[in-house]
Each structure stands twice: as C-alpha cells, then as structure tokens.
C-alpha cells in the first residue's frame, strides 16, 4: 500500500511538471460577439487578443469609451507596448529590423491569426495602436532595394483622435479560467482517496 501511495504521488507531481513545461501556443478561437476565428489566445499569458479588423479605422478616444458594459469592446482593454511586443515574440517575430525570410514567415503567421491592417508590394503589414498611441506590429519597406520589415515598435505614434483606415488597436482581455486536464484531476482525486484510506487504517 505504501509503495502504491508513493507511485501515485510521483506520477501526480510528474504530470504537473509536464503540463507547466508546455511552451506558449497561439490558438484561434470563435467569439459570440465578434464571430468565427475572432480571438487569438496566448496560452502562455492567458490573454485573448481581438482581431485587428474589429477596431480598424477607429480612434483611441472612441475605443476607450467602448470597454464598459454594452460597449463595442466590452471586457477588453488596450494592450501596453510590452504586451503587444510579447504577442509578436510569441508568434516568432524578432523586435527590430529584419530581412530574414524566417522572420517574414513569422509576420505572415501573426497576420494569419490577428489579420493585417494594410499591405505594401504584396507584403502584409500590421500598424496597431497600444494604450499610449504607440504603434506595434510589422511595417514593410525597401532598404537599398532589399525587402525589409521593422517589427515590434514601428516608429509611429497616433493621437487620441487619429482615425486612420489602415491603423487598428491592440485590444486584449484575460481568458476565462481553463480547467486542468481530466487526467490530472482524476489522478489528484485518486491520490486524495488513497491518503484518506491510509489515514483511516492508521
């Protein structure tokens, strides 16, 4: 009985470590208000990001009035620069200037999740405001004839009333708590039962 107890305990602890060691994953989700594939969940931070199309062309002064009950963006808030850059990094993007194809693929991946705000020469771009008006995303340009992205901070800042058709807002909310996987719960409840049986016999 003692051996079984310690075996179950070891399995339980091991399962906790295996779940906590999972790397960040970006998962597309549906939303009751904004529709299919409108949310990108970052499993590392637990934040849900709203597709950029939902706030495209809207100024910060308007968006800021829509976070309360009944508002267009109820439950969301503006992301900080650090949070928006964190999403870029989670998608595999570097922060800074790049001419690397793997980084271009990472930009395309993030665009496949949250959308784009415009494109240049067939290259998608993300120009999206944070709470301060600072733009974070991916800005494309040619550097001495070489295709180049500036990722993370794009060098633009937008005032409270700037409503530009090709600029969006980074809106984020905390995801609803996700229950632990069933196997962990079963193992945990089994372990508690064994502890109870052991105490009852002693």
C-alpha positions as YAML, in Angstrom:
chain: A
units: angstrom
residues:
- id: 1
  name: UNK
  ca: [0.00, 0.00, 0.00]
- id: 2
  name: UNK
  ca: [2.84, 2.37, 0.87]
- id: 3
  name: UNK
  ca: [4.54, 1.66, -2.48]
- id: 4
  name: UNK
  ca: [1.29, 2.38, -4.36]
- id: 5
  name: UNK
  ca: [0.87, 5.64, -2.47]
- id: 6
  name: UNK
  ca: [4.34, 6.91, -3.38]
- id: 7
  name: UNK
  ca: [3.97, 5.74, -7.00]
- id: 8
  name: UNK
  ca: [0.73, 7.73, -7.34]
- id: 9
  name: UNK
  ca: [2.33, 10.72, -5.67]
- id: 10
  name: UNK
  ca: [5.30, 10.61, -8.06]
- id: 11
  name: UNK
  ca: [3.00, 10.33, -11.10]
- id: 12
  name: UNK
  ca: [0.92, 13.25, -9.91]
- id: 13
  name: UNK
  ca: [3.94, 15.51, -9.39]
- id: 14
  name: UNK
  ca: [5.40, 14.47, -12.76]
- id: 15
  name: UNK
  ca: [2.13, 15.28, -14.53]
- id: 16
  name: UNK
  ca: [2.10, 18.76, -13.01]
- id: 17
  name: UNK
  ca: [5.61, 19.45, -14.27]
- id: 18
  name: UNK
  ca: [4.81, 18.16, -17.75]
- id: 19
  name: UNK
  ca: [1.81, 20.47, -18.07]
- id: 20
  name: UNK
  ca: [3.61, 23.52, -16.70]
- id: 21
  name: UNK
  ca: [6.50, 22.99, -19.12]
- id: 22
  name: UNK
  ca: [4.40, 23.47, -22.24]
- id: 23
  name: UNK
  ca: [5.61, 26.34, -24.40]
- id: 24
  name: UNK
  ca: [3.42, 29.27, -25.38]
- id: 25
  name: UNK
  ca: [0.95, 28.47, -28.12]
- id: 26
  name: UNK
  ca: [-1.27, 30.85, -30.04]
- id: 27
  name: UNK
  ca: [-4.73, 29.39, -30.57]
- id: 28
  name: UNK
  ca: [-7.52, 30.84, -32.70]
- id: 29
  name: UNK
  ca: [-10.96, 30.84, -31.08]
- id: 30
  name: UNK
  ca: [-14.50, 31.84, -32.00]
- id: 31
  name: UNK
  ca: [-16.29, 34.62, -30.14]
- id: 32
  name: UNK
  ca: [-20.02, 35.01, -29.51]
- id: 33
  name: UNK
  ca: [-19.89, 38.73, -30.36]
- id: 34
  name: UNK
  ca: [-17.16, 39.03, -32.99]
- id: 35
  name: UNK
  ca: [-17.67, 35.71, -34.77]
- id: 36
  name: UNK
  ca: [-15.53, 32.86, -36.03]
- id: 37
  name: UNK
  ca: [-11.76, 32.96, -35.50]
- id: 38
  name: UNK
  ca: [-12.00, 36.46, -33.99]
- id: 39
  name: UNK
  ca: [-9.87, 35.73, -30.92]
- id: 40
  name: UNK
  ca: [-6.25, 34.62, -30.59]
- id: 41
  name: UNK
  ca: [-5.44, 33.05, -27.22]
- id: 42
  name: UNK
  ca: [-1.86, 33.18, -25.98]
- id: 43
  name: UNK
  ca: [-1.69, 30.12, -23.73]
- id: 44
  name: UNK
  ca: [1.47, 31.41, -22.03]
- id: 45
  name: UNK
  ca: [-0.02, 34.69, -20.77]
- id: 46
  name: UNK
  ca: [-3.68, 33.63, -20.71]
- id: 47
  name: UNK
  ca: [-4.64, 36.71, -22.74]
- id: 48
  name: UNK
  ca: [-7.14, 36.79, -25.59]
- id: 49
  name: UNK
  ca: [-6.39, 39.18, -28.45]
- id: 50
  name: UNK
  ca: [-9.15, 40.61, -30.61]
- id: 51
  name: UNK
  ca: [-8.72, 40.54, -34.38]
- id: 52
  name: UNK
  ca: [-7.43, 43.83, -35.72]
- id: 53
  name: UNK
  ca: [-10.32, 44.16, -38.17]
- id: 54
  name: UNK
  ca: [-12.71, 44.84, -35.26]
- id: 55
  name: UNK
  ca: [-11.07, 48.18, -34.41]
- id: 56
  name: UNK
  ca: [-9.63, 49.12, -37.81]
- id: 57
  name: UNK
  ca: [-10.01, 52.83, -38.54]
- id: 58
  name: UNK
  ca: [-11.29, 53.71, -35.05]
- id: 59
  name: UNK
  ca: [-9.55, 56.38, -32.95]
- id: 60
  name: UNK
  ca: [-8.38, 55.77, -29.39]
- id: 61
  name: UNK
  ca: [-10.77, 58.33, -27.92]
- id: 62
  name: UNK
  ca: [-13.70, 56.31, -29.30]
- id: 63
  name: UNK
  ca: [-12.29, 52.87, -28.47]
- id: 64
  name: UNK
  ca: [-11.58, 53.94, -24.88]
- id: 65
  name: UNK
  ca: [-15.30, 54.66, -24.37]
- id: 66
  name: UNK
  ca: [-16.31, 51.17, -25.50]
- id: 67
  name: UNK
  ca: [-14.75, 48.90, -22.85]
- id: 68
  name: UNK
  ca: [-17.65, 49.05, -20.37]
- id: 69
  name: UNK
  ca: [-20.89, 47.08, -20.22]
- id: 70
  name: UNK
  ca: [-22.76, 47.34, -23.51]
- id: 71
  name: UNK
  ca: [-19.78, 48.85, -25.34]
- id: 72
  name: UNK
  ca: [-18.45, 47.63, -28.68]
- id: 73
  name: UNK
  ca: [-15.40, 46.16, -26.92]
- id: 74
  name: UNK
  ca: [-16.91, 45.16, -23.58]
- id: 75
  name: UNK
  ca: [-14.42, 43.28, -21.41]
- id: 76
  name: UNK
  ca: [-11.38, 44.29, -23.45]
- id: 77
  name: UNK
  ca: [-8.73, 46.92, -22.77]
- id: 78
  name: UNK
  ca: [-5.85, 48.49, -24.64]
- id: 79
  name: UNK
  ca: [-2.64, 46.46, -24.54]
- id: 80
  name: UNK
  ca: [0.59, 48.04, -23.39]
- id: 81
  name: UNK
  ca: [3.60, 48.24, -25.69]
- id: 82
  name: UNK
  ca: [5.28, 45.39, -23.79]
- id: 83
  name: UNK
  ca: [2.19, 43.16, -24.07]
- id: 84
  name: UNK
  ca: [1.83, 43.77, -27.82]
- id: 85
  name: UNK
  ca: [5.53, 43.12, -28.36]
- id: 86
  name: UNK
  ca: [5.13, 39.94, -26.32]
- id: 87
  name: UNK
  ca: [2.48, 38.72, -28.76]
- id: 88
  name: UNK
  ca: [4.82, 39.45, -31.68]
- id: 89
  name: UNK
  ca: [7.59, 37.46, -29.99]
- id: 90
  name: UNK
  ca: [5.17, 34.59, -29.23]
- id: 91
  name: UNK
  ca: [4.46, 34.42, -32.97]
- id: 92
  name: UNK
  ca: [8.19, 34.07, -33.63]
- id: 93
  name: UNK
  ca: [8.88, 37.64, -34.75]
- id: 94
  name: UNK
  ca: [12.06, 39.47, -33.78]
- id: 95
  name: UNK
  ca: [11.92, 43.01, -32.43]
- id: 96
  name: UNK
  ca: [13.68, 45.36, -34.82]
- id: 97
  name: UNK
  ca: [14.72, 45.48, -38.46]
- id: 98
  name: UNK
  ca: [14.89, 42.20, -40.36]
- id: 99
  name: UNK
  ca: [15.44, 40.95, -43.90]
- id: 100
  name: UNK
  ca: [15.34, 37.29, -42.88]
- id: 101
  name: UNK
  ca: [12.81, 35.05, -44.63]
- id: 102
  name: UNK
  ca: [12.07, 33.11, -41.44]
- id: 103
  name: UNK
  ca: [11.08, 36.41, -39.80]
- id: 104
  name: UNK
  ca: [8.89, 37.26, -42.82]
- id: 105
  name: UNK
  ca: [7.18, 33.91, -42.28]
- id: 106
  name: UNK
  ca: [6.61, 34.81, -38.62]
- id: 107
  name: UNK
  ca: [4.95, 38.08, -39.69]
- id: 108
  name: UNK
  ca: [2.72, 36.11, -42.07]
- id: 109
  name: UNK
  ca: [1.88, 33.73, -39.23]
- id: 110
  name: UNK
  ca: [0.79, 36.54, -36.90]
- id: 111
  name: UNK
  ca: [-1.23, 38.05, -39.76]
- id: 112
  name: UNK
  ca: [-2.97, 34.69, -40.23]
- id: 113
  name: UNK
  ca: [-4.06, 34.91, -36.59]
- id: 114
  name: UNK
  ca: [-4.99, 38.57, -36.00]
- id: 115
  name: UNK
  ca: [-5.23, 39.95, -39.53]
- id: 116
  name: UNK
  ca: [-3.41, 42.76, -41.31]
- id: 117
  name: UNK
  ca: [-4.12, 46.47, -41.48]
- id: 118
  name: UNK
  ca: [-2.63, 47.08, -44.94]
- id: 119
  name: UNK
  ca: [-0.05, 45.71, -47.38]
- id: 120
  name: UNK
  ca: [2.78, 47.04, -49.50]
- id: 121
  name: UNK
  ca: [4.02, 45.31, -52.67]
- id: 122
  name: UNK
  ca: [2.18, 42.18, -51.57]
- id: 123
  name: UNK
  ca: [3.73, 42.14, -48.10]
- id: 124
  name: UNK
  ca: [1.20, 42.30, -45.23]
- id: 125
  name: UNK
  ca: [1.62, 44.98, -42.57]
- id: 126
  name: UNK
  ca: [0.35, 45.45, -39.04]
- id: 127
  name: UNK
  ca: [0.06, 49.01, -37.76]
- id: 128
  name: UNK
  ca: [-1.81, 48.85, -34.49]
- id: 129
  name: UNK
  ca: [-2.03, 51.23, -31.53]
- id: 130
  name: UNK
  ca: [-1.31, 50.42, -27.91]
- id: 131
  name: UNK
  ca: [-2.75, 52.31, -24.92]
- id: 132
  name: UNK
  ca: [-0.22, 55.12, -25.37]
- id: 133
  name: UNK
  ca: [-0.84, 55.53, -29.10]
- id: 134
  name: UNK
  ca: [2.50, 53.92, -29.93]
- id: 135
  name: UNK
  ca: [2.24, 51.53, -32.88]
- id: 136
  name: UNK
  ca: [3.42, 47.94, -32.54]
- id: 137
  name: UNK
  ca: [3.41, 45.42, -35.36]
- id: 138
  name: UNK
  ca: [5.21, 44.96, -38.66]
- id: 139
  name: UNK
  ca: [6.00, 47.82, -41.07]
- id: 140
  name: UNK
  ca: [7.34, 46.86, -44.51]
- id: 141
  name: UNK
  ca: [9.71, 48.93, -46.63]
- id: 142
  name: UNK
  ca: [12.60, 48.60, -49.08]
- id: 143
  name: UNK
  ca: [16.10, 49.18, -47.69]
- id: 144
  name: UNK
  ca: [18.53, 49.70, -50.59]
- id: 145
  name: UNK
  ca: [16.28, 47.56, -52.76]
- id: 146
  name: UNK
  ca: [16.02, 44.75, -50.19]
- id: 147
  name: UNK
  ca: [12.60, 43.80, -48.72]
- id: 148
  name: UNK
  ca: [12.69, 44.72, -45.02]
- id: 149
  name: UNK
  ca: [10.37, 44.61, -42.03]
- id: 150
  name: UNK
  ca: [10.57, 46.76, -38.92]
- id: 151
  name: UNK
  ca: [8.86, 44.63, -36.27]
- id: 152
  name: UNK
  ca: [7.77, 45.43, -32.74]
- id: 153
  name: UNK
  ca: [7.88, 49.22, -32.43]
- id: 154
  name: UNK
  ca: [7.12, 50.54, -35.92]
- id: 155
  name: UNK
  ca: [8.10, 54.14, -35.26]
- id: 156
  name: UNK
  ca: [4.60, 55.61, -35.47]
- id: 157
  name: UNK
  ca: [2.57, 57.30, -32.77]
- id: 158
  name: UNK
  ca: [-1.10, 58.26, -33.09]
- id: 159
  name: UNK
  ca: [-3.02, 60.89, -31.14]
- id: 160
  name: UNK
  ca: [-6.30, 60.29, -29.30]
- id: 161
  name: UNK
  ca: [-8.46, 61.40, -32.22]
- id: 162
  name: UNK
  ca: [-6.44, 59.87, -35.07]
- id: 163
  name: UNK
  ca: [-8.82, 57.66, -37.07]
- id: 164
  name: UNK
  ca: [-6.86, 56.13, -39.94]
- id: 165
  name: UNK
  ca: [-8.36, 53.47, -42.20]
- id: 166
  name: UNK
  ca: [-5.16, 51.38, -42.17]
- id: 167
  name: UNK
  ca: [-4.46, 51.56, -38.41]
- id: 168
  name: UNK
  ca: [-6.05, 49.35, -35.76]
- id: 169
  name: UNK
  ca: [-5.83, 48.85, -31.98]
- id: 170
  name: UNK
  ca: [-4.33, 46.07, -29.89]
- id: 171
  name: UNK
  ca: [-7.23, 45.01, -27.65]
- id: 172
  name: UNK
  ca: [-6.79, 42.27, -25.08]
- id: 173
  name: UNK
  ca: [-8.71, 40.58, -22.27]
- id: 174
  name: UNK
  ca: [-7.99, 37.89, -19.73]
- id: 175
  name: UNK
  ca: [-9.18, 34.47, -20.84]
- id: 176
  name: UNK
  ca: [-11.74, 32.60, -18.77]
- id: 177
  name: UNK
  ca: [-10.04, 30.05, -16.47]
- id: 178
  name: UNK
  ca: [-9.46, 26.72, -18.20]
- id: 179
  name: UNK
  ca: [-9.94, 23.60, -16.05]
- id: 180
  name: UNK
  ca: [-6.95, 21.30, -15.57]
- id: 181
  name: UNK
  ca: [-6.88, 18.30, -17.91]
- id: 182
  name: UNK
  ca: [-9.11, 15.46, -16.77]
- id: 183
  name: UNK
  ca: [-6.23, 13.06, -16.28]
- id: 184
  name: UNK
  ca: [-4.60, 15.33, -13.73]
- id: 185
  name: UNK
  ca: [-7.88, 15.77, -11.87]
- id: 186
  name: UNK
  ca: [-8.50, 12.03, -11.80]
- id: 187
  name: UNK
  ca: [-5.00, 11.33, -10.59]
- id: 188
  name: UNK
  ca: [-5.31, 14.03, -7.94]
- id: 189
  name: UNK
  ca: [-8.65, 12.74, -6.69]
- id: 190
  name: UNK
  ca: [-7.27, 9.19, -6.62]
- id: 191
  name: UNK
  ca: [-4.29, 10.37, -4.61]
- id: 192
  name: UNK
  ca: [-6.54, 12.14, -2.11]
- id: 193
  name: UNK
  ca: [-8.62, 8.98, -1.75]
- id: 194
  name: UNK
  ca: [-5.51, 6.90, -1.08]
- id: 195
  name: UNK
  ca: [-4.42, 9.39, 1.57]
- id: 196
  name: UNK
  ca: [-7.87, 9.13, 3.16]
- id: 197
  name: UNK
  ca: [-7.77, 5.32, 3.13]
- id: 198
  name: UNK
  ca: [-4.28, 5.31, 4.64]
- id: 199
  name: UNK
  ca: [-5.31, 7.68, 7.43]
- id: 200
  name: UNK
  ca: [-8.39, 5.61, 8.13]
- id: 201
  name: UNK
  ca: [-6.30, 2.48, 8.62]
- id: 202
  name: UNK
  ca: [-3.69, 4.10, 10.84]
...
